[in-house]
Amino acid sequence: MNKVVASAQEAIADIHDGAVLMLGGFGLCGIPEHCIAALVEKGVKNLTCISNNAGVDDFGIGLMLQKRQVKKMISSYVGENAEFERQLLSGELEVELIPQGTLATRCMAAGYGMPAIFTPAGVGTEVAEGKETRIFNGKEYLLEYAFDADFAIVKAWKGDTMGNLIFKETARNFNPMMAMAGKITIAEVEELVPAGTLDPDHIHTPGIYVHRIFQGNHFEKRIEQRTLRQRP
């Protein structure tokens, strides 16, 4: 099955106001920057965004925050975004901060078809308020539900026309588990190749999880804080 669409705009055309989105990436590494730009252009609003972070003020999800498109952020780290901080403190943005491992495992549980997980992370903290706990082998665990996302939007290095994906190095991060978890998964790739071209042993995400794929151009691949050492 050919899953190729022509552009980011076509790929996200049916994302509606109030949708729940998963967005791959860690910091600015491996984020679906073309799809985010298309969402900003489309102007869709009242979104719930599940992402490790909220981008920076002028890139990534930060662009959506500037346009007041995000109603709720579910994240584990947001320290690089001043607009996020302003909206949080002013009460304009609903925020759920959760441990990073819990974020990853709730994504994975959704992809595996598991309704919930038990984790020791967050027990005895604000994270556990109002949540069920159980004792296993004398240790307390917190019940966390799998995410329920309308769309998962990911970025890969290579993909084929059937949606098989290969991620490169640290840009793999949250992308594979989110690709498994969305009801509809959209992938933007740096290189799109014919089906059968990729070595099956190198594929990270099988095409069965991917519904739409397109090749992006001119990826910026920004770095949040670039630090260089002095040469001797």
Contacts in CASP RR format, 6 or more apart in sequence:
PFRMAT RR
TARGET T0000
AUTHOR 0000-0000-0000
METHOD contacts of the structure
MODEL  1
MNKVVASAQEAIADIHDGAVLMLGGFGLCGIPEHCIAALVEKGVKNLTCI
SNNAGVDDFGIGLMLQKRQVKKMISSYVGENAEFERQLLSGELEVELIPQ
GTLATRCMAAGYGMPAIFTPAGVGTEVAEGKETRIFNGKEYLLEYAFDAD
FAIVKAWKGDTMGNLIFKETARNFNPMMAMAGKITIAEVEELVPAGTLDP
DHIHTPGIYVHRIFQGNHFEKRIEQRTLRQRP
1 162 0 8 1.000
2 161 0 8 1.000
2 162 0 8 1.000
2 195 0 8 1.000
3 161 0 8 1.000
3 162 0 8 1.000
3 163 0 8 1.000
3 207 0 8 1.000
3 210 0 8 1.000
3 211 0 8 1.000
3 212 0 8 1.000
3 213 0 8 1.000
4 161 0 8 1.000
4 192 0 8 1.000
4 212 0 8 1.000
4 213 0 8 1.000
4 214 0 8 1.000
5 11 0 8 1.000
5 212 0 8 1.000
5 213 0 8 1.000
5 214 0 8 1.000
6 214 0 8 1.000
7 38 0 8 1.000
7 214 0 8 1.000
8 34 0 8 1.000
8 35 0 8 1.000
8 37 0 8 1.000
8 38 0 8 1.000
8 188 0 8 1.000
8 214 0 8 1.000
8 216 0 8 1.000
9 38 0 8 1.000
9 41 0 8 1.000
9 42 0 8 1.000
10 214 0 8 1.000
11 35 0 8 1.000
11 38 0 8 1.000
11 186 0 8 1.000
11 188 0 8 1.000
11 212 0 8 1.000
11 214 0 8 1.000
12 35 0 8 1.000
12 38 0 8 1.000
12 39 0 8 1.000
12 42 0 8 1.000
12 151 0 8 1.000
12 153 0 8 1.000
12 186 0 8 1.000
13 42 0 8 1.000
15 21 0 8 1.000
15 39 0 8 1.000
15 42 0 8 1.000
15 44 0 8 1.000
15 150 0 8 1.000
15 151 0 8 1.000
16 44 0 8 1.000
17 44 0 8 1.000
17 45 0 8 1.000
17 46 0 8 1.000
17 47 0 8 1.000
18 44 0 8 1.000
18 45 0 8 1.000
18 46 0 8 1.000
18 47 0 8 1.000
18 48 0 8 1.000
18 71 0 8 1.000
19 44 0 8 1.000
19 47 0 8 1.000
19 48 0 8 1.000
19 150 0 8 1.000
19 151 0 8 1.000
20 47 0 8 1.000
20 48 0 8 1.000
20 50 0 8 1.000
20 147 0 8 1.000
20 148 0 8 1.000
20 149 0 8 1.000
20 150 0 8 1.000
20 151 0 8 1.000
21 47 0 8 1.000
21 48 0 8 1.000
21 49 0 8 1.000
21 50 0 8 1.000
21 149 0 8 1.000
21 150 0 8 1.000
21 151 0 8 1.000
21 152 0 8 1.000
21 153 0 8 1.000
22 50 0 8 1.000
22 51 0 8 1.000
22 107 0 8 1.000
22 147 0 8 1.000
22 149 0 8 1.000
22 151 0 8 1.000
22 152 0 8 1.000
22 153 0 8 1.000
22 178 0 8 1.000
22 181 0 8 1.000
22 182 0 8 1.000
23 31 0 8 1.000
23 32 0 8 1.000
23 36 0 8 1.000
23 49 0 8 1.000
23 50 0 8 1.000
23 51 0 8 1.000
23 61 0 8 1.000
23 153 0 8 1.000
23 154 0 8 1.000
23 178 0 8 1.000
24 30 0 8 1.000
24 31 0 8 1.000
24 32 0 8 1.000
24 51 0 8 1.000
24 52 0 8 1.000
24 152 0 8 1.000
24 153 0 8 1.000
24 154 0 8 1.000
24 155 0 8 1.000
24 173 0 8 1.000
24 174 0 8 1.000
24 175 0 8 1.000
24 178 0 8 1.000
25 31 0 8 1.000
25 32 0 8 1.000
25 51 0 8 1.000
25 52 0 8 1.000
25 53 0 8 1.000
25 154 0 8 1.000
25 155 0 8 1.000
25 171 0 8 1.000
25 173 0 8 1.000
25 174 0 8 1.000
25 175 0 8 1.000
26 52 0 8 1.000
26 53 0 8 1.000
26 170 0 8 1.000
26 173 0 8 1.000
26 174 0 8 1.000
27 52 0 8 1.000
27 53 0 8 1.000
27 55 0 8 1.000
27 77 0 8 1.000
27 80 0 8 1.000
27 224 0 8 1.000
28 55 0 8 1.000
28 56 0 8 1.000
28 59 0 8 1.000
28 60 0 8 1.000
28 221 0 8 1.000
28 222 0 8 1.000
28 223 0 8 1.000
28 224 0 8 1.000
29 170 0 8 1.000
29 171 0 8 1.000
29 173 0 8 1.000
29 221 0 8 1.000
30 155 0 8 1.000
30 171 0 8 1.000
30 173 0 8 1.000
30 175 0 8 1.000
30 221 0 8 1.000
31 55 0 8 1.000
31 60 0 8 1.000
31 61 0 8 1.000
31 155 0 8 1.000
32 153 0 8 1.000
32 154 0 8 1.000
32 155 0 8 1.000
32 186 0 8 1.000
32 187 0 8 1.000
32 188 0 8 1.000
33 59 0 8 1.000
33 60 0 8 1.000
33 155 0 8 1.000
33 188 0 8 1.000
33 219 0 8 1.000
33 220 0 8 1.000
34 188 0 8 1.000
34 214 0 8 1.000
34 216 0 8 1.000
34 219 0 8 1.000
35 153 0 8 1.000
35 186 0 8 1.000
35 188 0 8 1.000
36 60 0 8 1.000
36 61 0 8 1.000
36 63 0 8 1.000
36 64 0 8 1.000
36 153 0 8 1.000
37 63 0 8 1.000
39 47 0 8 1.000
39 64 0 8 1.000
39 69 0 8 1.000
40 63 0 8 1.000
40 64 0 8 1.000
40 67 0 8 1.000
40 69 0 8 1.000
43 67 0 8 1.000
43 69 0 8 1.000
44 69 0 8 1.000
45 68 0 8 1.000
45 69 0 8 1.000
45 71 0 8 1.000
46 69 0 8 1.000
46 71 0 8 1.000
47 64 0 8 1.000
47 69 0 8 1.000
47 70 0 8 1.000
47 71 0 8 1.000
47 72 0 8 1.000
48 70 0 8 1.000
48 71 0 8 1.000
48 72 0 8 1.000
48 73 0 8 1.000
48 74 0 8 1.000
49 61 0 8 1.000
49 64 0 8 1.000
49 70 0 8 1.000
49 72 0 8 1.000
49 73 0 8 1.000
49 74 0 8 1.000
49 75 0 8 1.000
50 74 0 8 1.000
50 75 0 8 1.000
50 103 0 8 1.000
50 107 0 8 1.000
50 147 0 8 1.000
50 149 0 8 1.000
50 178 0 8 1.000
51 61 0 8 1.000
51 73 0 8 1.000
51 74 0 8 1.000
51 75 0 8 1.000
51 174 0 8 1.000
52 75 0 8 1.000
52 76 0 8 1.000
52 77 0 8 1.000
52 100 0 8 1.000
52 103 0 8 1.000
52 173 0 8 1.000
52 174 0 8 1.000
53 61 0 8 1.000
53 75 0 8 1.000
53 76 0 8 1.000
53 77 0 8 1.000
53 78 0 8 1.000
53 79 0 8 1.000
53 80 0 8 1.000
53 81 0 8 1.000
54 61 0 8 1.000
54 62 0 8 1.000
54 65 0 8 1.000
54 73 0 8 1.000
54 75 0 8 1.000
54 78 0 8 1.000
54 80 0 8 1.000
54 81 0 8 1.000
54 84 0 8 1.000
55 61 0 8 1.000
55 62 0 8 1.000
55 80 0 8 1.000
55 81 0 8 1.000
56 62 0 8 1.000
56 80 0 8 1.000
56 81 0 8 1.000
56 222 0 8 1.000
56 224 0 8 1.000
57 66 0 8 1.000
57 81 0 8 1.000
57 82 0 8 1.000
57 83 0 8 1.000
58 66 0 8 1.000
59 220 0 8 1.000
59 222 0 8 1.000
61 70 0 8 1.000
61 73 0 8 1.000
61 81 0 8 1.000
62 81 0 8 1.000
62 83 0 8 1.000
62 84 0 8 1.000
64 70 0 8 1.000
65 81 0 8 1.000
65 83 0 8 1.000
65 84 0 8 1.000
65 87 0 8 1.000
65 93 0 8 1.000
66 83 0 8 1.000
68 92 0 8 1.000
70 93 0 8 1.000
71 93 0 8 1.000
71 94 0 8 1.000
72 93 0 8 1.000
72 94 0 8 1.000
72 95 0 8 1.000
72 96 0 8 1.000
73 84 0 8 1.000
73 93 0 8 1.000
73 94 0 8 1.000
73 95 0 8 1.000
73 96 0 8 1.000
74 95 0 8 1.000
74 96 0 8 1.000
74 98 0 8 1.000
74 103 0 8 1.000
74 147 0 8 1.000
75 95 0 8 1.000
75 96 0 8 1.000
75 97 0 8 1.000
75 98 0 8 1.000
75 103 0 8 1.000
76 97 0 8 1.000
76 98 0 8 1.000
76 99 0 8 1.000
76 100 0 8 1.000
76 101 0 8 1.000
76 102 0 8 1.000
76 103 0 8 1.000
77 100 0 8 1.000
78 84 0 8 1.000
78 85 0 8 1.000
78 88 0 8 1.000
78 95 0 8 1.000
78 97 0 8 1.000
79 85 0 8 1.000
80 224 0 8 1.000
80 225 0 8 1.000
84 93 0 8 1.000
86 92 0 8 1.000
87 93 0 8 1.000
88 95 0 8 1.000
98 106 0 8 1.000
98 127 0 8 1.000
98 144 0 8 1.000
99 119 0 8 1.000
99 121 0 8 1.000
99 122 0 8 1.000
99 127 0 8 1.000
101 119 0 8 1.000
101 121 0 8 1.000
102 119 0 8 1.000
102 121 0 8 1.000
102 122 0 8 1.000
102 127 0 8 1.000
102 144 0 8 1.000
103 174 0 8 1.000
104 174 0 8 1.000
104 177 0 8 1.000
105 117 0 8 1.000
105 119 0 8 1.000
105 144 0 8 1.000
106 117 0 8 1.000
106 144 0 8 1.000
106 145 0 8 1.000
106 146 0 8 1.000
106 147 0 8 1.000
107 147 0 8 1.000
107 174 0 8 1.000
107 177 0 8 1.000
107 178 0 8 1.000
107 180 0 8 1.000
107 181 0 8 1.000
108 177 0 8 1.000
108 180 0 8 1.000
108 181 0 8 1.000
109 115 0 8 1.000
109 116 0 8 1.000
109 117 0 8 1.000
109 146 0 8 1.000
109 147 0 8 1.000
110 146 0 8 1.000
110 147 0 8 1.000
110 148 0 8 1.000
110 149 0 8 1.000
110 180 0 8 1.000
110 181 0 8 1.000
110 182 0 8 1.000
111 146 0 8 1.000
111 177 0 8 1.000
111 180 0 8 1.000
111 181 0 8 1.000
111 182 0 8 1.000
111 209 0 8 1.000
112 180 0 8 1.000
113 146 0 8 1.000
114 146 0 8 1.000
115 145 0 8 1.000
115 146 0 8 1.000
116 143 0 8 1.000
116 144 0 8 1.000
116 145 0 8 1.000
116 146 0 8 1.000
117 143 0 8 1.000
117 144 0 8 1.000
117 146 0 8 1.000
118 134 0 8 1.000
118 136 0 8 1.000
118 141 0 8 1.000
118 142 0 8 1.000
118 143 0 8 1.000
118 144 0 8 1.000
119 141 0 8 1.000
119 142 0 8 1.000
119 144 0 8 1.000
120 139 0 8 1.000
120 140 0 8 1.000
120 141 0 8 1.000
120 142 0 8 1.000
121 127 0 8 1.000
121 142 0 8 1.000
122 128 0 8 1.000
122 142 0 8 1.000
123 133 0 8 1.000
123 140 0 8 1.000
123 141 0 8 1.000
123 142 0 8 1.000
124 140 0 8 1.000
127 142 0 8 1.000
128 142 0 8 1.000
131 142 0 8 1.000
131 143 0 8 1.000
131 144 0 8 1.000
132 142 0 8 1.000
132 143 0 8 1.000
133 140 0 8 1.000
133 141 0 8 1.000
133 142 0 8 1.000
133 143 0 8 1.000
134 140 0 8 1.000
134 141 0 8 1.000
134 143 0 8 1.000
135 141 0 8 1.000
146 181 0 8 1.000
147 181 0 8 1.000
149 178 0 8 1.000
149 181 0 8 1.000
149 182 0 8 1.000
149 183 0 8 1.000
150 182 0 8 1.000
150 183 0 8 1.000
150 184 0 8 1.000
151 182 0 8 1.000
151 183 0 8 1.000
151 184 0 8 1.000
151 185 0 8 1.000
151 186 0 8 1.000
152 178 0 8 1.000
152 179 0 8 1.000
152 180 0 8 1.000
152 181 0 8 1.000
152 182 0 8 1.000
152 184 0 8 1.000
152 185 0 8 1.000
152 186 0 8 1.000
153 178 0 8 1.000
153 185 0 8 1.000
153 186 0 8 1.000
153 188 0 8 1.000
154 165 0 8 1.000
154 175 0 8 1.000
154 176 0 8 1.000
154 178 0 8 1.000
154 179 0 8 1.000
154 185 0 8 1.000
154 186 0 8 1.000
154 187 0 8 1.000
154 188 0 8 1.000
154 205 0 8 1.000
155 171 0 8 1.000
155 175 0 8 1.000
155 187 0 8 1.000
155 188 0 8 1.000
155 189 0 8 1.000
156 165 0 8 1.000
156 166 0 8 1.000
156 167 0 8 1.000
156 168 0 8 1.000
156 175 0 8 1.000
156 187 0 8 1.000
156 188 0 8 1.000
156 189 0 8 1.000
156 190 0 8 1.000
156 204 0 8 1.000
156 205 0 8 1.000
157 166 0 8 1.000
157 167 0 8 1.000
157 168 0 8 1.000
157 171 0 8 1.000
157 189 0 8 1.000
157 190 0 8 1.000
157 191 0 8 1.000
158 165 0 8 1.000
158 166 0 8 1.000
158 189 0 8 1.000
158 190 0 8 1.000
158 191 0 8 1.000
158 192 0 8 1.000
158 193 0 8 1.000
158 198 0 8 1.000
159 165 0 8 1.000
159 166 0 8 1.000
159 187 0 8 1.000
159 189 0 8 1.000
159 191 0 8 1.000
159 192 0 8 1.000
159 193 0 8 1.000
159 198 0 8 1.000
159 213 0 8 1.000
160 192 0 8 1.000
160 193 0 8 1.000
160 194 0 8 1.000
160 195 0 8 1.000
160 196 0 8 1.000
160 197 0 8 1.000
160 198 0 8 1.000
161 192 0 8 1.000
161 193 0 8 1.000
161 194 0 8 1.000
161 195 0 8 1.000
161 213 0 8 1.000
162 195 0 8 1.000
162 196 0 8 1.000
162 207 0 8 1.000
163 187 0 8 1.000
163 205 0 8 1.000
163 207 0 8 1.000
163 210 0 8 1.000
163 213 0 8 1.000
164 195 0 8 1.000
164 198 0 8 1.000
164 203 0 8 1.000
164 205 0 8 1.000
164 206 0 8 1.000
164 207 0 8 1.000
164 210 0 8 1.000
165 175 0 8 1.000
165 176 0 8 1.000
165 179 0 8 1.000
165 187 0 8 1.000
165 189 0 8 1.000
165 203 0 8 1.000
165 204 0 8 1.000
165 205 0 8 1.000
165 207 0 8 1.000
165 210 0 8 1.000
165 213 0 8 1.000
166 198 0 8 1.000
166 202 0 8 1.000
166 203 0 8 1.000
166 204 0 8 1.000
167 175 0 8 1.000
167 176 0 8 1.000
167 204 0 8 1.000
167 205 0 8 1.000
172 204 0 8 1.000
175 205 0 8 1.000
176 204 0 8 1.000
176 205 0 8 1.000
178 185 0 8 1.000
179 185 0 8 1.000
179 187 0 8 1.000
179 205 0 8 1.000
179 209 0 8 1.000
179 210 0 8 1.000
180 205 0 8 1.000
180 209 0 8 1.000
184 211 0 8 1.000
184 212 0 8 1.000
185 209 0 8 1.000
185 210 0 8 1.000
185 211 0 8 1.000
185 212 0 8 1.000
186 210 0 8 1.000
186 211 0 8 1.000
186 212 0 8 1.000
186 213 0 8 1.000
187 205 0 8 1.000
187 210 0 8 1.000
187 212 0 8 1.000
187 213 0 8 1.000
187 214 0 8 1.000
188 213 0 8 1.000
188 214 0 8 1.000
188 215 0 8 1.000
188 216 0 8 1.000
189 213 0 8 1.000
189 214 0 8 1.000
189 215 0 8 1.000
189 216 0 8 1.000
190 215 0 8 1.000
190 216 0 8 1.000
190 219 0 8 1.000
191 215 0 8 1.000
192 213 0 8 1.000
192 214 0 8 1.000
192 215 0 8 1.000
END
